Amino acid sequence: MPSPENVRIAVLIDADNTSPKHAEALLEEVAKYGVPTVKRAYGDWTDKHLSGWRSELPKYAIQPMLQIANTTGKNSTDSALIIDAMDLLYSGNVDAFALVSSDSDFTSLAIRLRGSGRTVYGLGLHKTPLALRQAVDRFIYLEDLHDGTAEVAAEEAEESEPRRIPDLRRLLERAVNGTANDDGWASLSSVANHITRVEPSFSVKDYGASKLVDLVRAQNYLDVEQPDSGAVRVRLRSNRPARRTAKKTAAKKKS
């Protein structure tokens, strides 16, 4: 598996659909997975509602991609982003894509890019439709990248529908069973990867934790340990080897 230093990522931002206050946080998050060699923000820059982005673009070396809306009610920005993504795919100069949007219109694009062997990260708000969240390799909530400011709280309140939070026990048990060795133990990293494949938008913050290791330690149906010379590993308590019990033999009656 290539290290983040060797992964070239194209960061494509739907500026019409994303607040500029997320710019710094989303780029820091993307840097965990690779090097953002392409950073572009798409929108109608003649529109006043994008004025907040104009100061962020040079600060983070994001290239503005102008797409003027030719007709009312048609989102030309989406089309421009999709066309550029396909051009980048065929150029072979990037290894992964980070699609920054809460718009489900990019679902088919994500599926297409993944089908071509590229890793796709999605970054959007909690209101992002399930279709897009499931179409990427990993989905990151923009709200989770902040410390809970008033602006972010207000943005969360605008959600159009309640977000589905997966059943934690079912998710963890399946992940441990699917990655465990013969002794019942599974590395925490393998469990995390399994969960992300099943639920790309999984976030430990949904369950009141800041780290996965803290979350699994709090579950009474899991054993968690970290050997002196190894990584954290997890086991279902139901998979513990049975203790051997000494057999009681009846004393022979003296005749």
Helices and strands as residue ranges (DSSP letters): G 4-6, E 8-14, G 20-22, H 23-30, E 35-43, G 48-50, H 51-54, H 56-59, E 63-66, H 76-91, E 96-100, G 104-106, H 107-115, E 119-124, H 130-135, E 138-141, G 142-145, H 150-156, H 168-179, E 186-187, H 188-198, G 204-207, H 212-217, E 222-225, E 233-236, G 237-239
